[in-house]
Amino acid sequence: MAEQAKVEAGKKKIEWGSQIRSYVFDDRRVKDHRTNYQTSDVNGVMDGKIDEFIKAYLMEFSDTQD
């Protein structure tokens, strides 16, 4: 129960402005707001091509940075 309470306490509220990624189809852009990584391959991202987003996140927030 204590572990679950810790997880729940760390959650953010789901509200406007708390998104981590935005899809702007008219500008042909997908941007991750945590890392500022963006791409113009909207169709690729919508098809699941998100490896570069994952890589950017890991590079930004990895605890094992040199």
All heavy atoms as a GROMACS GRO file, in nm:
protein
  541
    1MET      N    1   0.083  -0.120   0.000
    1MET     CA    2   0.000   0.000   0.000
    1MET      C    3   0.087   0.126   0.000
    1MET      O    4   0.053   0.223  -0.066
    1MET     CB    5  -0.092   0.001   0.123
    1MET     CG    6  -0.195  -0.112   0.125
    1MET     SD    7  -0.315  -0.097  -0.006
    1MET     CE    8  -0.424   0.021   0.065
    2ALA      N    9   0.196   0.123   0.076
    2ALA     CA   10   0.285   0.239   0.083
    2ALA      C   11   0.350   0.265  -0.052
    2ALA      O   12   0.363   0.381  -0.094
    2ALA     CB   13   0.391   0.219   0.191
    3GLU      N   14   0.388   0.159  -0.121
    3GLU     CA   15   0.450   0.174  -0.253
    3GLU      C   16   0.349   0.232  -0.352
    3GLU      O   17   0.383   0.321  -0.431
    3GLU     CB   18   0.501   0.038  -0.303
    3GLU     CG   19   0.580   0.046  -0.432
    3GLU     CD   20   0.709   0.124  -0.420
    3GLU    OE1   21   0.771   0.125  -0.312
    3GLU    OE2   22   0.749   0.186  -0.521
    4GLN      N   23   0.226   0.185  -0.348
    4GLN     CA   24   0.122   0.238  -0.436
    4GLN      C   25   0.095   0.385  -0.406
    4GLN      O   26   0.077   0.466  -0.497
    4GLN     CB   27  -0.008   0.157  -0.421
    4GLN     CG   28  -0.120   0.204  -0.509
    4GLN     CD   29  -0.092   0.186  -0.658
    4GLN    OE1   30  -0.017   0.098  -0.697
    4GLN    NE2   31  -0.152   0.270  -0.739
    5ALA      N   32   0.094   0.423  -0.279
    5ALA     CA   33   0.072   0.563  -0.241
    5ALA      C   34   0.184   0.651  -0.294
    5ALA      O   35   0.160   0.764  -0.338
    5ALA     CB   36   0.062   0.575  -0.089
    6LYS      N   37   0.307   0.599  -0.295
    6LYS     CA   38   0.420   0.676  -0.346
    6LYS      C   39   0.405   0.699  -0.497
    6LYS      O   40   0.430   0.809  -0.546
    6LYS     CB   41   0.550   0.601  -0.319
    6LYS     CG   42   0.674   0.683  -0.350
    6LYS     CD   43   0.804   0.603  -0.348
    6LYS     CE   44   0.832   0.536  -0.217
    6LYS     NZ   45   0.964   0.470  -0.216
    7VAL      N   46   0.361   0.596  -0.568
    7VAL     CA   47   0.340   0.608  -0.712
    7VAL      C   48   0.229   0.710  -0.740
    7VAL      O   49   0.243   0.797  -0.826
    7VAL     CB   50   0.304   0.471  -0.774
    7VAL    CG1   51   0.256   0.487  -0.918
    7VAL    CG2   52   0.423   0.377  -0.768
    8GLU      N   53   0.120   0.700  -0.668
    8GLU     CA   54   0.007   0.792  -0.688
    8GLU      C   55   0.047   0.936  -0.658
    8GLU      O   56   0.003   1.028  -0.727
    8GLU     CB   57  -0.112   0.751  -0.601
    8GLU     CG   58  -0.173   0.617  -0.638
    8GLU     CD   59  -0.237   0.616  -0.775
    8GLU    OE1   60  -0.291   0.719  -0.818
    8GLU    OE2   61  -0.232   0.510  -0.841
    9ALA      N   62   0.129   0.957  -0.557
    9ALA     CA   63   0.171   1.092  -0.519
    9ALA      C   64   0.255   1.157  -0.629
    9ALA      O   65   0.256   1.279  -0.642
    9ALA     CB   66   0.248   1.089  -0.388
   10GLY      N   67   0.326   1.077  -0.707
   10GLY     CA   68   0.412   1.130  -0.812
   10GLY      C   69   0.341   1.160  -0.943
   10GLY      O   70   0.401   1.217  -1.034
   11LYS      N   71   0.214   1.126  -0.952
   11LYS     CA   72   0.140   1.149  -1.076
   11LYS      C   73   0.102   1.295  -1.090
   11LYS      O   74   0.071   1.362  -0.992
   11LYS     CB   75   0.012   1.065  -1.078
   11LYS     CG   76   0.036   0.918  -1.098
   11LYS     CD   77  -0.096   0.844  -1.108
   11LYS     CE   78  -0.075   0.697  -1.133
   11LYS     NZ   79  -0.205   0.627  -1.141
   12LYS      N   80   0.104   1.342  -1.216
   12LYS     CA   81   0.060   1.478  -1.245
   12LYS      C   82  -0.088   1.478  -1.275
   12LYS      O   83  -0.144   1.378  -1.319
   12LYS     CB   84   0.134   1.534  -1.368
   12LYS     CG   85   0.276   1.569  -1.345
   12LYS     CD   86   0.330   1.636  -1.468
   12LYS     CE   87   0.464   1.699  -1.441
   12LYS     NZ   88   0.512   1.772  -1.560
   13LYS      N   89  -0.152   1.592  -1.256
   13LYS     CA   90  -0.292   1.606  -1.294
   13LYS      C   91  -0.301   1.610  -1.446
   13LYS      O   92  -0.214   1.665  -1.513
   13LYS     CB   93  -0.350   1.734  -1.237
   13LYS     CG   94  -0.370   1.731  -1.088
   13LYS     CD   95  -0.440   1.857  -1.043
   13LYS     CE   96  -0.465   1.850  -0.894
   13LYS     NZ   97  -0.539   1.968  -0.846
   14ILE      N   98  -0.406   1.552  -1.498
   14ILE     CA   99  -0.429   1.555  -1.642
   14ILE      C  100  -0.510   1.680  -1.670
   14ILE      O  101  -0.629   1.687  -1.642
   14ILE     CB  102  -0.503   1.429  -1.688
   14ILE    CG1  103  -0.422   1.305  -1.656
   14ILE    CG2  104  -0.534   1.438  -1.837
   14ILE    CD1  105  -0.495   1.175  -1.680
   15GLU      N  106  -0.442   1.780  -1.722
   15GLU     CA  107  -0.508   1.907  -1.750
   15GLU      C  108  -0.438   1.976  -1.866
   15GLU      O  109  -0.330   1.935  -1.909
   15GLU     CB  110  -0.509   1.997  -1.626
   15GLU     CG  111  -0.372   2.021  -1.567
   15GLU     CD  112  -0.377   2.088  -1.430
   15GLU    OE1  113  -0.482   2.086  -1.365
   15GLU    OE2  114  -0.274   2.143  -1.391
   16TRP      N  115  -0.499   2.083  -1.915
   16TRP     CA  116  -0.442   2.157  -2.027
   16TRP      C  117  -0.302   2.205  -1.993
   16TRP      O  118  -0.279   2.258  -1.886
   16TRP     CB  119  -0.532   2.276  -2.062
   16TRP     CG  120  -0.483   2.348  -2.183
   16TRP    CD1  121  -0.414   2.465  -2.186
   16TRP    CD2  122  -0.496   2.307  -2.318
   16TRP    NE1  123  -0.384   2.500  -2.314
   16TRP    CE2  124  -0.432   2.405  -2.398
   16TRP    CE3  125  -0.553   2.197  -2.380
   16TRP    CZ2  126  -0.427   2.395  -2.536
   16TRP    CZ3  127  -0.547   2.189  -2.518
   16TRP    CH2  128  -0.485   2.287  -2.594
   17GLY      N  129  -0.208   2.184  -2.083
   17GLY     CA  130  -0.072   2.230  -2.062
   17GLY      C  131   0.019   2.125  -2.001
   17GLY      O  132   0.138   2.146  -1.987
   18SER      N  133  -0.036   2.009  -1.965
   18SER     CA  134   0.048   1.906  -1.904
   18SER      C  135   0.088   1.798  -2.004
   18SER      O  136   0.148   1.699  -1.967
   18SER     CB  137  -0.025   1.842  -1.785
   18SER     OG  138  -0.138   1.770  -1.829
   19GLN      N  139   0.056   1.819  -2.132
   19GLN     CA  140   0.090   1.720  -2.232
   19GLN      C  141   0.242   1.712  -2.251
   19GLN      O  142   0.312   1.809  -2.230
   19GLN     CB  143   0.021   1.749  -2.366
   19GLN     CG  144   0.078   1.866  -2.443
   19GLN     CD  145   0.012   1.997  -2.407
   19GLN    OE1  146  -0.056   2.010  -2.308
   19GLN    NE2  147   0.034   2.098  -2.489
   20ILE      N  148   0.289   1.594  -2.290
   20ILE     CA  149   0.432   1.576  -2.313
   20ILE      C  150   0.467   1.586  -2.461
   20ILE      O  151   0.582   1.608  -2.496
   20ILE     CB  152   0.483   1.443  -2.257
   20ILE    CG1  153   0.412   1.324  -2.321
   20ILE    CG2  154   0.472   1.442  -2.106
   20ILE    CD1  155   0.470   1.190  -2.287
   21ARG      N  156   0.369   1.570  -2.546
   21ARG     CA  157   0.396   1.573  -2.689
   21ARG      C  158   0.279   1.639  -2.758
   21ARG      O  159   0.165   1.620  -2.719
   21ARG     CB  160   0.411   1.429  -2.740
   21ARG     CG  161   0.464   1.418  -2.879
   21ARG     CD  162   0.493   1.273  -2.918
   21ARG     NE  163   0.586   1.212  -2.826
   21ARG     CZ  164   0.563   1.098  -2.760
   21ARG    NH1  165   0.450   1.034  -2.775
   21ARG    NH2  166   0.651   1.049  -2.678
   22SER      N  167   0.307   1.717  -2.859
   22SER     CA  168   0.198   1.777  -2.936
   22SER      C  169   0.213   1.737  -3.083
   22SER      O  170   0.324   1.724  -3.134
   22SER     CB  171   0.196   1.929  -2.921
   22SER     OG  172   0.315   1.985  -2.972
   23TYR      N  173   0.101   1.717  -3.145
   23TYR     CA  174   0.094   1.683  -3.286
   23TYR      C  175   0.030   1.801  -3.357
   23TYR      O  176  -0.088   1.828  -3.337
   23TYR     CB  177   0.010   1.557  -3.307
   23TYR     CG  178   0.064   1.436  -3.234
   23TYR    CD1  179   0.033   1.413  -3.101
   23TYR    CD2  180   0.147   1.347  -3.300
   23TYR    CE1  181   0.082   1.302  -3.034
   23TYR    CE2  182   0.197   1.235  -3.234
   23TYR     CZ  183   0.164   1.214  -3.101
   23TYR     OH  184   0.213   1.105  -3.036
   24VAL      N  185   0.109   1.873  -3.439
   24VAL     CA  186   0.058   1.990  -3.509
   24VAL      C  187   0.056   1.955  -3.658
   24VAL      O  188   0.156   1.966  -3.728
   24VAL     CB  189   0.147   2.114  -3.481
   24VAL    CG1  190   0.087   2.237  -3.548
   24VAL    CG2  191   0.163   2.135  -3.332
   25PHE      N  192  -0.060   1.910  -3.704
   25PHE     CA  193  -0.069   1.860  -3.840
   25PHE      C  194  -0.061   1.971  -3.944
   25PHE      O  195  -0.005   1.950  -4.050
   25PHE     CB  196  -0.200   1.781  -3.859
   25PHE     CG  197  -0.201   1.654  -3.781
   25PHE    CD1  198  -0.272   1.645  -3.663
   25PHE    CD2  199  -0.130   1.543  -3.824
   25PHE    CE1  200  -0.273   1.528  -3.589
   25PHE    CE2  201  -0.129   1.426  -3.751
   25PHE     CZ  202  -0.201   1.418  -3.633
   26ASP      N  203  -0.112   2.089  -3.914
   26ASP     CA  204  -0.107   2.194  -4.015
   26ASP      C  205   0.035   2.245  -4.038
   26ASP      O  206   0.069   2.289  -4.146
   26ASP     CB  207  -0.202   2.309  -3.982
   26ASP     CG  208  -0.176   2.372  -3.846
   26ASP    OD1  209  -0.113   2.308  -3.761
   26ASP    OD2  210  -0.220   2.486  -3.825
   27ASP      N  211   0.120   2.236  -3.938
   27ASP     CA  212   0.260   2.274  -3.954
   27ASP      C  213   0.349   2.154  -3.987
   27ASP      O  214   0.470   2.167  -3.999
   27ASP     CB  215   0.314   2.338  -3.825
   27ASP     CG  216   0.256   2.476  -3.799
   27ASP    OD1  217   0.200   2.535  -3.893
   27ASP    OD2  218   0.266   2.523  -3.685
   28ARG      N  219   0.288   2.035  -3.993
   28ARG     CA  220   0.361   1.910  -4.018
   28ARG      C  221   0.472   1.892  -3.916
   28ARG      O  222   0.590   1.879  -3.949
   28ARG     CB  223   0.419   1.907  -4.160
   28ARG     CG  224   0.319   1.925  -4.269
   28ARG     CD  225   0.254   1.801  -4.320
   28ARG     NE  226   0.344   1.690  -4.339
   28ARG     CZ  227   0.308   1.565  -4.317
   28ARG    NH1  228   0.187   1.537  -4.278
   28ARG    NH2  229   0.392   1.467  -4.335
   29ARG      N  230   0.435   1.890  -3.787
   29ARG     CA  231   0.535   1.884  -3.682
   29ARG      C  232   0.483   1.804  -3.563
   29ARG      O  233   0.368   1.816  -3.526
   29ARG     CB  234   0.568   2.026  -3.637
   29ARG     CG  235   0.673   2.038  -3.532
   29ARG     CD  236   0.716   2.182  -3.513
   29ARG     NE  237   0.605   2.272  -3.494
   29ARG     CZ  238   0.566   2.318  -3.375
   29ARG    NH1  239   0.631   2.286  -3.267
   29ARG    NH2  240   0.463   2.400  -3.366
   30VAL      N  241   0.571   1.723  -3.505
   30VAL     CA  242   0.544   1.656  -3.378
   30VAL      C  243   0.658   1.695  -3.286
   30VAL      O  244   0.775   1.682  -3.321
   30VAL     CB  245   0.540   1.502  -3.393
   30VAL    CG1  246   0.515   1.436  -3.258
   30VAL    CG2  247   0.436   1.460  -3.494
   31LYS      N  248   0.624   1.744  -3.166
   31LYS     CA  249   0.727   1.792  -3.073
   31LYS      C  250   0.704   1.732  -2.935
   31LYS      O  251   0.593   1.732  -2.885
   31LYS     CB  252   0.722   1.944  -3.063
   31LYS     CG  253   0.826   2.001  -2.968
   31LYS     CD  254   0.822   2.151  -2.966
   31LYS     CE  255   0.928   2.207  -2.873
   31LYS     NZ  256   0.927   2.352  -2.871
   32ASP      N  257   0.812   1.682  -2.874
   32ASP     CA  258   0.810   1.635  -2.737
   32ASP      C  259   0.852   1.752  -2.648
   32ASP      O  260   0.964   1.801  -2.658
   32ASP     CB  261   0.906   1.518  -2.720
   32ASP     CG  262   0.899   1.453  -2.583
   32ASP    OD1  263   0.888   1.528  -2.483
   32ASP    OD2  264   0.907   1.330  -2.575
   33HIS      N  265   0.763   1.796  -2.562
   33HIS     CA  266   0.788   1.916  -2.481
   33HIS      C  267   0.888   1.892  -2.369
   33HIS      O  268   0.944   1.987  -2.316
   33HIS     CB  269   0.656   1.967  -2.423
   33HIS     CG  270   0.560   2.009  -2.528
   33HIS    ND1  271   0.571   2.128  -2.596
   33HIS    CD2  272   0.452   1.946  -2.581
   33HIS    CE1  273   0.475   2.137  -2.685
   33HIS    NE2  274   0.401   2.028  -2.678
   34ARG      N  275   0.914   1.766  -2.333
   34ARG     CA  276   1.012   1.738  -2.228
   34ARG      C  277   1.154   1.756  -2.280
   34ARG      O  278   1.241   1.804  -2.209
   34ARG     CB  279   0.994   1.595  -2.176
   34ARG     CG  280   0.858   1.568  -2.116
   34ARG     CD  281   0.838   1.422  -2.096
   34ARG     NE  282   0.841   1.352  -2.225
   34ARG     CZ  283   0.824   1.223  -2.242
   34ARG    NH1  284   0.807   1.146  -2.138
   34ARG    NH2  285   0.826   1.168  -2.361
   35THR      N  286   1.178   1.715  -2.404
   35THR     CA  287   1.314   1.714  -2.458
   35THR      C  288   1.335   1.817  -2.568
   35THR      O  289   1.448   1.838  -2.611
   35THR     CB  290   1.346   1.576  -2.517
   35THR    OG1  291   1.256   1.550  -2.626
   35THR    CG2  292   1.333   1.466  -2.413
   36ASN      N  293   1.228   1.875  -2.618
   36ASN     CA  294   1.229   1.966  -2.732
   36ASN      C  295   1.266   1.898  -2.864
   36ASN      O  296   1.291   1.964  -2.963
   36ASN     CB  297   1.319   2.088  -2.709
   36ASN     CG  298   1.259   2.182  -2.609
   36ASN    OD1  299   1.138   2.205  -2.610
   36ASN    ND2  300   1.341   2.236  -2.521
   37TYR      N  301   1.268   1.763  -2.864
   37TYR     CA  302   1.291   1.691  -2.990
   37TYR      C  303   1.166   1.707  -3.076
   37TYR      O  304   1.054   1.699  -3.027
   37TYR     CB  305   1.318   1.542  -2.966
   37TYR     CG  306   1.333   1.467  -3.097
   37TYR    CD1  307   1.452   1.472  -3.168
   37TYR    CD2  308   1.227   1.395  -3.151
   37TYR    CE1  309   1.466   1.407  -3.288
   37TYR    CE2  310   1.239   1.330  -3.271
   37TYR     CZ  311   1.359   1.336  -3.340
   37TYR     OH  312   1.371   1.272  -3.462
   38GLN      N  313   1.186   1.734  -3.205
   38GLN     CA  314   1.072   1.744  -3.295
   38GLN      C  315   1.106   1.686  -3.431
   38GLN      O  316   1.223   1.673  -3.467
   38GLN     CB  317   1.024   1.888  -3.308
   38GLN     CG  318   1.123   1.984  -3.364
   38GLN     CD  319   1.067   2.126  -3.364
   38GLN    OE1  320   0.961   2.154  -3.310
   38GLN    NE2  321   1.137   2.217  -3.428
   39THR      N  322   1.003   1.651  -3.503
   39THR     CA  323   1.019   1.594  -3.636
   39THR      C  324   0.904   1.642  -3.724
   39THR      O  325   0.797   1.676  -3.673
   39THR     CB  326   1.021   1.439  -3.633
   39THR    OG1  327   1.040   1.389  -3.765
   39THR    CG2  328   0.894   1.381  -3.574
   40SER      N  329   0.926   1.642  -3.853
   40SER     CA  330   0.820   1.676  -3.947
   40SER      C  331   0.755   1.552  -4.006
   40SER      O  332   0.665   1.562  -4.088
   40SER     CB  333   0.874   1.765  -4.059
   40SER     OG  334   0.976   1.696  -4.129
   41ASP      N  335   0.799   1.433  -3.961
   41ASP     CA  336   0.743   1.307  -4.010
   41ASP      C  337   0.620   1.268  -3.927
   41ASP      O  338   0.621   1.172  -3.852
   41ASP     CB  339   0.850   1.196  -4.003
   41ASP     CG  340   0.802   1.066  -4.064
   41ASP    OD1  341   0.696   1.064  -4.129
   41ASP    OD2  342   0.871   0.964  -4.043
   42VAL      N  343   0.513   1.346  -3.942
   42VAL     CA  344   0.390   1.323  -3.866
   42VAL      C  345   0.333   1.184  -3.896
   42VAL      O  346   0.295   1.110  -3.805
   42VAL     CB  347   0.285   1.433  -3.894
   42VAL    CG1  348   0.154   1.402  -3.825
   42VAL    CG2  349   0.339   1.568  -3.852
   43ASN      N  350   0.328   1.146  -4.023
   43ASN     CA  351   0.272   1.017  -4.059
   43ASN      C  352   0.353   0.903  -4.000
   43ASN      O  353   0.297   0.804  -3.951
   43ASN     CB  354   0.263   1.001  -4.211
   43ASN     CG  355   0.158   1.090  -4.272
   43ASN    OD1  356   0.059   1.123  -4.207
   43ASN    ND2  357   0.179   1.132  -4.396
   44GLY      N  358   0.484   0.915  -4.000
   44GLY     CA  359   0.568   0.812  -3.940
   44GLY      C  360   0.542   0.797  -3.792
   44GLY      O  361   0.530   0.685  -3.740
   45VAL      N  362   0.532   0.909  -3.720
   45VAL     CA  363   0.504   0.905  -3.577
   45VAL      C  364   0.368   0.843  -3.551
   45VAL      O  365   0.352   0.760  -3.462
   45VAL     CB  366   0.514   1.046  -3.515
   45VAL    CG1  367   0.466   1.046  -3.371
   45VAL    CG2  368   0.657   1.098  -3.522
   46MET      N  369   0.268   0.881  -3.630
   46MET     CA  370   0.135   0.824  -3.613
   46MET      C  371   0.133   0.674  -3.642
   46MET      O  372   0.050   0.602  -3.589
   46MET     CB  373   0.034   0.897  -3.702
   46MET     CG  374   0.013   1.044  -3.664
   46MET     SD  375  -0.037   1.068  -3.492
   46MET     CE  376  -0.201   0.999  -3.496
   47ASP      N  377   0.228   0.627  -3.723
   47ASP     CA  378   0.239   0.485  -3.752
   47ASP      C  379   0.326   0.412  -3.649
   47ASP      O  380   0.354   0.293  -3.664
   47ASP     CB  381   0.298   0.463  -3.892
   47ASP     CG  382   0.197   0.494  -4.002
   47ASP    OD1  383   0.075   0.490  -3.975
   47ASP    OD2  384   0.240   0.521  -4.116
   48GLY      N  385   0.372   0.484  -3.545
   48GLY     CA  386   0.448   0.420  -3.438
   48GLY      C  387   0.598   0.439  -3.444
   48GLY      O  388   0.672   0.380  -3.366
   49LYS      N  389   0.645   0.520  -3.534
   49LYS     CA  390   0.789   0.542  -3.550
   49LYS      C  391   0.834   0.647  -3.448
   49LYS      O  392   0.844   0.766  -3.478
   49LYS     CB  393   0.815   0.590  -3.693
   49LYS     CG  394   0.957   0.591  -3.736
   49LYS     CD  395   0.962   0.625  -3.885
   49LYS     CE  396   1.098   0.673  -3.923
   49LYS     NZ  397   1.102   0.719  -4.062
   50ILE      N  398   0.858   0.603  -3.322
   50ILE     CA  399   0.890   0.697  -3.214
   50ILE      C  400   1.027   0.670  -3.150
   50ILE      O  401   1.057   0.724  -3.044
   50ILE     CB  402   0.781   0.695  -3.106
   50ILE    CG1  403   0.768   0.556  -3.044
   50ILE    CG2  404   0.648   0.744  -3.162
   50ILE    CD1  405   0.683   0.555  -2.918
   51ASP      N  406   1.110   0.591  -3.216
   51ASP     CA  407   1.242   0.559  -3.160
   51ASP      C  408   1.325   0.683  -3.128
   51ASP      O  409   1.392   0.689  -3.025
   51ASP     CB  410   1.321   0.468  -3.253
   51ASP     CG  411   1.265   0.326  -3.259
   51ASP    OD1  412   1.181   0.293  -3.173
   51ASP    OD2  413   1.306   0.251  -3.349
   52GLU      N  414   1.320   0.784  -3.214
   52GLU     CA  415   1.399   0.905  -3.190
   52GLU      C  416   1.346   0.983  -3.069
   52GLU      O  417   1.424   1.046  -2.996
   52GLU     CB  418   1.402   0.993  -3.314
   52GLU     CG  419   1.479   0.931  -3.430
   52GLU     CD  420   1.625   0.900  -3.396
   52GLU    OE1  421   1.691   0.983  -3.330
   52GLU    OE2  422   1.672   0.792  -3.436
   53PHE      N  423   1.217   0.976  -3.044
   53PHE     CA  424   1.161   1.039  -2.924
   53PHE      C  425   1.209   0.966  -2.799
   53PHE      O  426   1.244   1.028  -2.699
   53PHE     CB  427   1.008   1.039  -2.928
   53PHE     CG  428   0.951   1.139  -3.024
   53PHE    CD1  429   0.911   1.100  -3.150
   53PHE    CD2  430   0.937   1.271  -2.988
   53PHE    CE1  431   0.858   1.191  -3.239
   53PHE    CE2  432   0.884   1.365  -3.076
   53PHE     CZ  433   0.845   1.324  -3.202
   54ILE      N  434   1.210   0.834  -2.806
   54ILE     CA  435   1.258   0.754  -2.693
   54ILE      C  436   1.405   0.782  -2.667
   54ILE      O  437   1.447   0.802  -2.553
   54ILE     CB  438   1.233   0.605  -2.719
   54ILE    CG1  439   1.082   0.577  -2.724
   54ILE    CG2  440   1.301   0.519  -2.613
   54ILE    CD1  441   1.046   0.440  -2.775
   55LYS      N  442   1.485   0.784  -2.773
   55LYS     CA  443   1.628   0.813  -2.760
   55LYS      C  444   1.651   0.951  -2.699
   55LYS      O  445   1.734   0.965  -2.608
   55LYS     CB  446   1.695   0.805  -2.898
   55LYS     CG  447   1.843   0.830  -2.895
   55LYS     CD  448   1.901   0.820  -3.035
   55LYS     CE  449   2.048   0.854  -3.035
   55LYS     NZ  450   2.105   0.848  -3.170
   56ALA      N  451   1.579   1.052  -2.745
   56ALA     CA  452   1.594   1.187  -2.690
   56ALA      C  453   1.560   1.191  -2.542
   56ALA      O  454   1.628   1.255  -2.463
   56ALA     CB  455   1.507   1.286  -2.768
   57TYR      N  456   1.454   1.119  -2.504
   57TYR     CA  457   1.414   1.115  -2.364
   57TYR      C  458   1.522   1.048  -2.279
   57TYR      O  459   1.560   1.098  -2.173
   57TYR     CB  460   1.281   1.041  -2.347
   57TYR     CG  461   1.238   1.032  -2.204
   57TYR    CD1  462   1.168   1.137  -2.144
   57TYR    CD2  463   1.268   0.921  -2.126
   57TYR    CE1  464   1.131   1.131  -2.012
   57TYR    CE2  465   1.232   0.914  -1.993
   57TYR     CZ  466   1.162   1.019  -1.936
   57TYR     OH  467   1.126   1.012  -1.805
   58LEU      N  468   1.572   0.935  -2.326
   58LEU     CA  469   1.675   0.863  -2.251
   58LEU      C  470   1.803   0.945  -2.239
   58LEU      O  471   1.868   0.944  -2.134
   58LEU     CB  472   1.704   0.728  -2.315
   58LEU     CG  473   1.590   0.626  -2.307
   58LEU    CD1  474   1.624   0.502  -2.388
   58LEU    CD2  475   1.556   0.592  -2.164
   59MET      N  476   1.839   1.016  -2.344
   59MET     CA  477   1.959   1.100  -2.339
   59MET      C  478   1.940   1.216  -2.242
   59MET      O  479   2.033   1.256  -2.172
   59MET     CB  480   1.992   1.154  -2.478
   59MET     CG  481   2.028   1.047  -2.580
   59MET     SD  482   2.179   0.960  -2.541
   59MET     CE  483   2.298   1.085  -2.579
   60GLU      N  484   1.820   1.269  -2.234
   60GLU     CA  485   1.791   1.384  -2.148
   60GLU      C  486   1.779   1.347  -2.000
   60GLU      O  487   1.826   1.418  -1.914
   60GLU     CB  488   1.661   1.451  -2.195
   60GLU     CG  489   1.620   1.573  -2.116
   60GLU     CD  490   1.697   1.697  -2.155
   60GLU    OE1  491   1.753   1.702  -2.265
   60GLU    OE2  492   1.700   1.790  -2.073
   61PHE      N  493   1.716   1.232  -1.974
   61PHE     CA  494   1.681   1.200  -1.837
   61PHE      C  495   1.748   1.074  -1.781
   61PHE      O  496   1.713   1.030  -1.673
   61PHE     CB  497   1.529   1.185  -1.823
   61PHE     CG  498   1.457   1.313  -1.855
   61PHE    CD1  499   1.390   1.328  -1.975
   61PHE    CD2  500   1.457   1.418  -1.764
   61PHE    CE1  501   1.325   1.447  -2.005
   61PHE    CE2  502   1.392   1.537  -1.793
   61PHE     CZ  503   1.324   1.551  -1.914
   62SER      N  504   1.845   1.021  -1.851
   62SER     CA  505   1.914   0.901  -1.805
   62SER      C  506   1.996   0.932  -1.679
   62SER      O  507   2.066   1.033  -1.671
   62SER     CB  508   2.007   0.849  -1.914
   62SER     OG  509   2.082   0.740  -1.865
   63ASP      N  510   1.987   0.844  -1.581
   63ASP     CA  511   2.065   0.860  -1.457
   63ASP      C  512   2.210   0.815  -1.476
   63ASP      O  513   2.293   0.840  -1.389
   63ASP     CB  514   2.003   0.776  -1.345
   63ASP     CG  515   1.872   0.833  -1.297
   63ASP    OD1  516   1.848   0.954  -1.320
   63ASP    OD2  517   1.795   0.758  -1.235
   64THR      N  518   2.240   0.751  -1.587
   64THR     CA  519   2.375   0.698  -1.608
   64THR      C  520   2.456   0.782  -1.706
   64THR      O  521   2.536   0.733  -1.781
   64THR     CB  522   2.368   0.553  -1.660
   64THR    OG1  523   2.294   0.552  -1.784
   64THR    CG2  524   2.302   0.462  -1.559
   65GLN      N  525   2.431   0.913  -1.706
   65GLN     CA  526   2.506   1.001  -1.795
   65GLN      C  527   2.652   1.007  -1.751
   65GLN      O  528   2.683   1.001  -1.633
   65GLN     CB  529   2.446   1.141  -1.794
   65GLN     CG  530   2.310   1.147  -1.855
   65GLN     CD  531   2.252   1.286  -1.853
   65GLN    OE1  532   2.314   1.380  -1.805
   65GLN    NE2  533   2.131   1.301  -1.904
   66ASP      N  534   2.742   1.021  -1.849
   66ASP     CA  535   2.887   1.026  -1.819
   66ASP      C  536   2.926   1.158  -1.758
   66ASP      O  537   2.884   1.262  -1.784
   66ASP     CB  538   2.968   1.004  -1.947
   66ASP     CG  539   2.948   0.862  -1.997
   66ASP    OD1  540   2.947   0.769  -1.915
   66ASP    OD2  541   2.932   0.845  -2.119
   0.00000   0.00000   0.00000
